[in-house]
Amino acid sequence: MAIQTSIKRSFILWNVLYIVLCGGLGAWGAYDYWVTIPAQEEAVATYEELNVRRAELEMRGVLWTLLAKKTDGTITETESETLEEMR
């Protein structure tokens, strides 16, 4: 009588589950790599440009405020020094 062996059914199911899980996580990683991350890099570049623009506009606002105070004659000594530094 010959010995007959076979693979247990649960072993096959677990391996199929692992393959599906690894494939799903791999697809998710590939999607992040080729779609999500480049989109985020574009958003970061846009944010940095806008942040520089915002800083420029804030400096303009301070400058115009100090110039208006100087015109009105209500500027303080420290504000006057700040105005001279900004010029």
C-alpha positions in Angstrom: 0.0 0.0 0.0 1.4 3.4 -1.1 1.5 6.4 1.1 -0.7 9.2 -0.2 -0.2 12.8 0.8 -2.1 16.0 0.1 -2.1 19.6 1.1 -4.6 20.5 3.8 -7.5 22.7 2.5 -7.0 25.4 5.2 -3.4 25.7 4.2 -4.4 26.5 0.6 -7.0 29.0 1.8 -4.6 30.8 4.1 -2.1 31.1 1.3 -4.7 32.5 -1.1 -5.7 35.0 1.6 -2.1 36.1 2.0 -1.7 36.4 -1.8 -4.8 38.6 -2.0 -3.8 40.7 1.0 -0.2 41.3 -0.4 -1.6 42.1 -3.8 -4.1 44.6 -2.4 -1.4 46.3 -0.2 0.9 46.3 -3.2 -1.7 47.9 -5.4 -2.4 50.5 -2.7 1.3 51.3 -2.5 1.6 51.6 -6.2 -1.4 54.0 -6.4 0.2 56.1 -3.6 3.5 56.2 -5.4 2.2 57.1 -8.9 -0.9 59.1 -8.1 -1.2 60.4 -4.5 2.4 61.5 -3.8 2.9 63.5 -7.0 -0.4 65.3 -6.4 0.7 66.2 -2.9 4.0 67.4 -4.2 2.2 69.8 -6.5 0.0 71.0 -3.7 3.1 71.6 -1.5 4.7 73.6 -4.3 1.6 75.7 -4.7 1.4 76.2 -0.9 5.0 77.4 -0.8 4.4 79.9 -3.6 1.3 81.2 -1.9 3.0 81.4 1.4 5.8 83.6 -0.1 3.1 85.8 -1.7 1.2 86.1 1.6 4.4 87.2 3.4 5.0 89.9 0.8 1.4 91.2 1.1 1.7 91.3 4.9 4.9 93.4 4.6 3.1 95.7 2.2 0.2 96.0 4.7 2.6 96.9 7.5 4.4 99.4 5.3 1.2 101.1 4.2 0.0 101.3 7.8 3.2 102.9 8.9 3.2 105.3 6.0 -0.4 106.3 6.8 0.5 106.9 10.5 3.5 109.0 9.4 1.3 111.0 7.1 -1.2 111.5 10.0 1.6 112.4 12.4 0.6 109.6 14.8 3.6 107.4 14.3 5.7 106.5 17.4 9.5 106.4 17.6 9.7 102.6 17.3 7.3 102.6 14.4 9.4 105.3 12.7 12.5 103.2 13.1 10.8 100.1 11.7 9.6 102.2 8.7 13.2 103.3 8.0 14.4 99.7 8.3 11.8 98.5 5.8 12.8 101.1 3.2 
